[in-house]
Amino acid sequence: MIHHSNSAPKLAHTPLSVVCLVPSLTETLYDLGLGSSLVGITTFCVFPPQLRGQKVSVGGTKKVNMAKLKKLEPDLVIANQEENTLDMVNELSAFVPVWVTNIATISDCFEVIESMGTLFNKRTESQQWIQKIQYKRSNYLMRFSANHLKVIYFIWAKPYMAAASGTFIHFMLTDIGFVNTLADQTRYPVLEATDIEALDPDLVLLSSEPYEFSDQEAFEIGRYTHHAKTVFVDGTYFSWYGTRMAKSYDYFEQLMTRITNSF
């Protein structure tokens, strides 16, 4: 069975063993008190750090070890439309139910957290986390109004790729007050030097994941702009939906203070 939705799948019983192929949702499950239900994770599920020594790694987000995962006999596999491949999901569905989420906004995020609460009998915990995120977000939005700074958020080099509309990163960028110069494009377009120059950003953000940019690459990108400021950022706070968002807005307050003071 494949369940393509942010609402929880209807299963015969509450899942007691879960393999999560989505790093941010692995952290979310743990924060909801479901660490003991997690039997398998990916090599990119790095938070909380202690899970890496406690749980079986079934491979990467794009390629899992099917034999190792099948041996765990999970009741459910949690996947994501962007993080994982359709071929992989189809292969998994032959022997285990797969819940495929698709999260592009904070509303999507809340729906998944709430759905996890329903599915795993953690309704109180899920509501507490949603309220915590809402509180942190409200505090941020009260302190920082839209700054209208034009940004390019890079996720890859060789070729250069950046976040456009239809992504969770785009939602977070606009939510905290930036103007995404790639709002009229979708997903993660490849950018040439001439594209970067034409977009004329005020600010270049270089994400720490999925690619870690070097100082040389930062310098090279900066050369293609008209004196834009370049900032290295922690990508988990822009791209990880779920309970990590309770920490994201604290990070954004510090980041925005540093950026606004530099202009």
C-alpha positions, 0 to 999 in steps of 0.5 A: 500500500502507498498512501500519498497524503499528509493525513495519516494512513488508515491501518489495522492497528497502531504501528509499533515499528517504523522505518523513517526515510525522512531525516526531519520526520525522524527527529519529529517522531523522536520528539513526539516520544516515539523513539522506541518505535523507530527501528530503521533510519537513513544515514542522513537522519543525524538528529537527535545524534544518539539515534545513529548508534541505536537504530539500524541504518537502511541506507540513504534517502535515495537508495535504501538497502531493501534486504536490510529494511525488509529484515526489520519487518516494520509496520510502516515506512514513512517517506516523502515525495521530495526526499525519496524516489518513486521507484524506491517507494513502489518497491517498498510497497510490495511488502510494507505500507508506505506513507508518502508525505508532501510538505511545502508549507507550514500548514502541510507541516502541522498537518503531518505532525497532527496526523502522527499524533493521531496515528501513534496515539500522541495527540497531546504531544503533537498539539504541544509541538504545533503550539510551540512552533506557532508561538516561536513564529509569532514572536519572530513575526512581531519582532521582524517585519518584511525586509524586502531583501532579494535573496538567492538560496543556493543548495548545490554547486557544479552546477549551481542550483538554488531554491525556487517556489514550490519548495519548503525552503521558499516558504521559509524564506518568504515567511521570515521576510525575504524576497526570493528572486526565483519565485517565478520558477519552480523547484531547484533550477540550475543557474549560470553566472549570467542568471545570477547576475541578472537576478541581482540579489542583495543577499546570497545564502549558502546552505550547509546541506545537502552540499557544503559550500567552500570559501572559494565557491562563495567568492566565485558566486559573489563575483557574479553579483553586484556587491551582494552580501554572502552568508553561510547558513544552517540548512536544517533550519530552512529545509527541515519541517517538523519539530525542528521548526521550534528552533528555526525561528530562534535561529532566524532571529539571530541571523536576521539581526546579523544581516540587518546590522550589516546593511 
